[in-house]
Amino acid sequence: MYLTQGLHRSVQREPDAIAVVDGQRQLTFAQLESRVARLAGMFTSYGLDRGDRVGILATNCLEYVEYSFACAWASMVASPVNNRWSPDEMAFHIEDAGITVLLVDGPRLPAALELRDRCAVLETVIVFGAADLPGDTVDYDSALALHGPIPDTHADPDALALLMYTGGTTGRPKGVMLSAGQILTSVLGVLAGSGEPNLPGRSLHVAPLFHLAAFAGLVQASVTGSVHVLMGDFTVEKLVETIAEKEVTQSLLVPTMVQTMLEYADRTGLPIDSLTSITYGASPMPEPLVRRLIERSPDLRLRQGYGMTELAPAATLLRDDDHRNPDHPERLRSVGRAAPHTEVRIVDATGTELPRGDIGEVVVRGSNVMMGYWNNEAETAHAVRSGWMHTGDLGFMDEHGYVFLVDRLKDMIISGGENVYSAEVEAALSQHPGVSSCAVIGVPDDKWGERVHAVVVRTPENNSSGDELRDFVGERIARYKAPRSVDFVDALPLSPVGKILKRTLRETYR
């Protein structure tokens, strides 16, 4: 198995059919294959070899699709940079991964130039979508026109293909190493377990492609021969208008996006009836929203996926028929059952499987489990034990195998579909001179699912406001990770050994 397999199959079947739609720009499958082959040739001309890492800093666009397949075509490693991260986080990613060539879109060109100045390893910046280019950068389209195609290397399915960086509990991002075989195992497992026809459609890529769920969605659309419809930065207006104009049939969304999509479509009258399938994740979908969707569009298929970057990314599936089972409405609060390609267990601290209904850590085993963390054997050994990926999520399994999440060992907060690690926010918040101690937790939020909430003990005679602390954090890490709300207290609840009792705080706020 290799990541360009779906592209070759589509060219063989319908070379002149539309493959990519990005605004008013379109490519056929034959044109996409040709450009991918030439982009792979361009990479080799800059001295890149098999296994070298290539970065991209951009929002979803046609060039992102070409980049993703060109890296696989040349047996190079795609390592997309999170464009919402702070300059420090981006610089760490580039230096840690050893990225020498970075593709960038016009709006992020100043950030890329700053990164090049900061990162000695970064040598070449290739730019698209910019009106004016500095003389020491490369114009994407001009360079592409000068390079001939190279043959597809049909990369080894067990070789490193994707190096995707995630936020870390220690405050430093970790590079998750994934092979083509692991990604395709997850993609094919989801397709096999969904119970859906998996026919070609028009797949809208809304979630940023630097997230693995979105990248896997790109691969899945390629496997099924679907059209890639690209959307850049999310707004509900753009989402609904794109669905209506491009007649989108399927998309990966988070529940907050679905809620606002319905509200905007109802308010404007714009049609979204072309949608036949929605896959969602990050959190369960509220039952009233599910009912509203089914009543509005009885033939719309719903599917929830749970997993993580380290699982390439899927572990469990909640199928469409689970959303429509009147005898078990509680299953809507679950993340479904193990996908065909995985084994899922709930275990105690010793790794022993627990009885059904008992709360423990969710662990997953399968051919989709990551190769490991880049340059981090200690973290890898801690996360993957005897072949089982320890997710850090707490949950229980019912008698029919449905998994219900109840808490997170890693104190990760999912806000608007973005993962935020409390330890990272606490580290930034603690740098403020007016903060004596603090704890960051996720609290329920009608719009975001969860919001980042800080509980702070001030230093004596300090009157820092919540807005001041939020701005302070937003200057040090990505702004979406900054607390949306702050409470000030005289003391935090502590265990006998002095550890902050976050469970107590969560219970208080829930």
TAWOGI-V94067 format. One record per residue. RES is the residue in one small letter. OMEGA is omega in whole degrees, -180 to 180 (* if undefined). Layout:
res:RES omega:OMEGA
res:RES omega:OMEGA
This chain:
res:m omega:176
res:y omega:-168
res:l omega:179
res:t omega:-175
res:q omega:180
res:g omega:178
res:l omega:179
res:h omega:-178
res:r omega:179
res:s omega:177
res:v omega:179
res:q omega:-176
res:r omega:-174
res:e omega:-175
res:p omega:-176
res:d omega:176
res:a omega:-179
res:i omega:-179
res:a omega:-174
res:v omega:175
res:v omega:179
res:d omega:-174
res:g omega:179
res:q omega:180
res:r omega:178
res:q omega:173
res:l omega:170
res:t omega:178
res:f omega:179
res:a omega:179
res:q omega:179
res:l omega:180
res:e omega:-180
res:s omega:-179
res:r omega:177
res:v omega:180
res:a omega:179
res:r omega:177
res:l omega:175
res:a omega:176
res:g omega:178
res:m omega:179
res:f omega:-179
res:t omega:-179
res:s omega:177
res:y omega:174
res:g omega:179
res:l omega:-179
res:d omega:179
res:r omega:179
res:g omega:178
res:d omega:-177
res:r omega:179
res:v omega:-177
res:g omega:172
res:i omega:179
res:l omega:-173
res:a omega:167
res:t omega:-179
res:n omega:-178
res:c omega:180
res:l omega:-179
res:e omega:178
res:y omega:177
res:v omega:179
res:e omega:179
res:y omega:-176
res:s omega:-179
res:f omega:-179
res:a omega:177
res:c omega:179
res:a omega:-179
res:w omega:-177
res:a omega:-177
res:s omega:174
res:m omega:-173
res:v omega:175
res:a omega:179
res:s omega:-177
res:p omega:-179
res:v omega:179
res:n omega:-175
res:n omega:177
res:r omega:-180
res:w omega:176
res:s omega:177
res:p omega:179
res:d omega:-179
res:e omega:178
res:m omega:-179
res:a omega:178
res:f omega:180
res:h omega:-176
res:i omega:-179
res:e omega:-178
res:d omega:-179
res:a omega:-177
res:g omega:-179
res:i omega:179
res:t omega:-180
res:v omega:-179
res:l omega:172
res:l omega:-177
res:v omega:175
res:d omega:-175
res:g omega:-177
res:p omega:-177
res:r omega:180
res:l omega:178
res:p omega:179
res:a omega:180
res:a omega:179
res:l omega:176
res:e omega:179
res:l omega:179
res:r omega:178
res:d omega:-177
res:r omega:-171
res:c omega:-178
res:a omega:-177
res:v omega:-175
res:l omega:-174
res:e omega:-171
res:t omega:177
res:v omega:-179
res:i omega:-168
res:v omega:171
res:f omega:177
res:g omega:178
res:a omega:-179
res:a omega:-178
res:d omega:-179
res:l omega:170
res:p omega:-176
res:g omega:-178
res:d omega:174
res:t omega:-177
res:v omega:176
res:d omega:-174
res:y omega:-174
res:d omega:180
res:s omega:-180
res:a omega:-180
res:l omega:-179
res:a omega:-176
res:l omega:-174
res:h omega:175
res:g omega:180
res:p omega:171
res:i omega:179
res:p omega:174
res:d omega:-180
res:t omega:-177
res:h omega:-171
res:a omega:175
res:d omega:-177
res:p omega:-180
res:d omega:-180
res:a omega:177
res:l omega:-179
res:a omega:-175
res:l omega:176
res:l omega:-173
res:m omega:-177
res:y omega:179
res:t omega:175
res:g omega:-177
res:g omega:178
res:t omega:179
res:t omega:-179
res:g omega:177
res:r omega:178
res:p omega:178
res:k omega:178
res:g omega:179
res:v omega:-178
res:m omega:-179
res:l omega:176
res:s omega:176
res:a omega:-180
res:g omega:180
res:q omega:179
res:i omega:-179
res:l omega:174
res:t omega:180
res:s omega:-179
res:v omega:-178
res:l omega:176
res:g omega:178
res:v omega:180
res:l omega:-179
res:a omega:-175
res:g omega:-174
res:s omega:-176
res:g omega:-178
res:e omega:-177
res:p omega:177
res:n omega:177
res:l omega:177
res:p omega:178
res:g omega:177
res:r omega:-171
res:s omega:-180
res:l omega:179
res:h omega:-178
res:v omega:-180
res:a omega:-178
res:p omega:-177
res:l omega:171
res:f omega:170
res:h omega:-175
res:l omega:179
res:a omega:179
res:a omega:178
res:f omega:177
res:a omega:176
res:g omega:176
res:l omega:179
res:v omega:-180
res:q omega:178
res:a omega:178
res:s omega:180
res:v omega:-178
res:t omega:180
res:g omega:-177
res:s omega:175
res:v omega:175
res:h omega:175
res:v omega:-173
res:l omega:174
res:m omega:-178
res:g omega:-178
res:d omega:-174
res:f omega:159
res:t omega:-179
res:v omega:178
res:e omega:-180
res:k omega:-180
res:l omega:-176
res:v omega:-180
res:e omega:179
res:t omega:178
res:i omega:-178
res:a omega:-175
res:e omega:-174
res:k omega:180
res:e omega:-179
res:v omega:180
res:t omega:-175
res:q omega:179
res:s omega:172
res:l omega:-177
res:l omega:169
res:v omega:-175
res:p omega:179
res:t omega:177
res:m omega:-179
res:v omega:-180
res:q omega:-178
res:t omega:177
res:m omega:180
res:l omega:-179
res:e omega:-178
res:y omega:179
res:a omega:179
res:d omega:-178
res:r omega:-175
res:t omega:-177
res:g omega:179
res:l omega:-176
res:p omega:172
res:i omega:-175
res:d omega:176
res:s omega:-179
res:l omega:175
res:t omega:-176
res:s omega:173
res:i omega:170
res:t omega:180
res:y omega:-179
res:g omega:-180
res:a omega:177
res:s omega:175
res:p omega:178
res:m omega:180
res:p omega:-177
res:e omega:178
res:p omega:179
res:l omega:176
res:v omega:-180
res:r omega:180
res:r omega:179
res:l omega:-177
res:i omega:178
res:e omega:-179
res:r omega:-176
res:s omega:-175
res:p omega:-178
res:d omega:180
res:l omega:-180
res:r omega:-178
res:l omega:-179
res:r omega:175
res:q omega:175
res:g omega:174
res:y omega:177
res:g omega:-179
res:m omega:-179
res:t omega:-177
res:e omega:-179
res:l omega:170
res:a omega:-11
res:p omega:-164
res:a omega:176
res:a omega:-178
res:t omega:178
res:l omega:168
res:l omega:-172
res:r omega:180
res:d omega:-179
res:d omega:175
res:d omega:180
res:h omega:-173
res:r omega:-176
res:n omega:-176
res:p omega:-179
res:d omega:-178
res:h omega:179
res:p omega:-179
res:e omega:-179
res:r omega:176
res:l omega:177
res:r omega:180
res:s omega:174
res:v omega:176
res:g omega:-178
res:r omega:-179
res:a omega:175
res:a omega:-176
res:p omega:-175
res:h omega:-175
res:t omega:164
res:e omega:-179
res:v omega:177
res:r omega:170
res:i omega:-172
res:v omega:174
res:d omega:-175
res:a omega:179
res:t omega:-178
res:g omega:180
res:t omega:-179
res:e omega:-177
res:l omega:175
res:p omega:179
res:r omega:180
res:g omega:178
res:d omega:-178
res:i omega:177
res:g omega:-179
res:e omega:176
res:v omega:177
res:v omega:-173
res:v omega:176
res:r omega:178
res:g omega:-179
res:s omega:178
res:n omega:-178
res:v omega:-174
res:m omega:173
res:m omega:-179
res:g omega:176
res:y omega:-178
res:w omega:177
res:n omega:-177
res:n omega:-177
res:e omega:-178
res:a omega:179
res:e omega:179
res:t omega:-179
res:a omega:179
res:h omega:-175
res:a omega:-176
res:v omega:-177
res:r omega:-178
res:s omega:178
res:g omega:-178
res:w omega:174
res:m omega:178
res:h omega:-171
res:t omega:-174
res:g omega:178
res:d omega:177
res:l omega:179
res:g omega:175
res:f omega:179
res:m omega:179
res:d omega:-173
res:e omega:178
res:h omega:176
res:g omega:178
res:y omega:-177
res:v omega:178
res:f omega:178
res:l omega:-179
res:v omega:-177
res:d omega:180
res:r omega:177
res:l omega:-176
res:k omega:-179
res:d omega:178
res:m omega:179
res:i omega:176
res:i omega:-177
res:s omega:-180
res:g omega:180
res:g omega:180
res:e omega:177
res:n omega:178
res:v omega:180
res:y omega:-174
res:s omega:-179
res:a omega:180
res:e omega:180
res:v omega:179
res:e omega:180
res:a omega:179
res:a omega:-178
res:l omega:-177
res:s omega:178
res:q omega:-179
res:h omega:-176
res:p omega:-179
res:g omega:-178
res:v omega:177
res:s omega:175
res:s omega:-176
res:c omega:172
res:a omega:-180
res:v omega:-180
res:i omega:172
res:g omega:177
res:v omega:-177
res:p omega:180
res:d omega:-176
res:d omega:-176
res:k omega:-170
res:w omega:-175
res:g omega:170
res:e omega:171
res:r omega:179
res:v omega:-177
res:h omega:-179
res:a omega:172
res:v omega:-167
res:v omega:168
res:v omega:-179
res:r omega:169
res:t omega:-179
res:p omega:176
res:e omega:177
res:n omega:-178
res:n omega:180
res:s omega:-180
res:s omega:176
res:g omega:179
res:d omega:180
res:e omega:-180
res:l omega:179
res:r omega:178
res:d omega:180
res:f omega:179
res:v omega:-178
res:g omega:176
res:e omega:-175
res:r omega:174
res:i omega:-178
res:a omega:-171
res:r omega:-179
res:y omega:178
res:k omega:-178
res:a omega:-179
res:p omega:175
res:r omega:177
res:s omega:-178
res:v omega:171
res:d omega:178
res:f omega:-178
res:v omega:178
res:d omega:-179
res:a omega:176
res:l omega:177
res:p omega:-176
res:l omega:173
res:s omega:179
res:p omega:180
res:v omega:175
res:g omega:179
res:k omega:179
res:i omega:-178
res:l omega:-179
res:k omega:178
res:r omega:178
res:t omega:178
res:l omega:-180
res:r omega:-180
res:e omega:179
res:t omega:-175
res:y omega:177
res:r omega:*
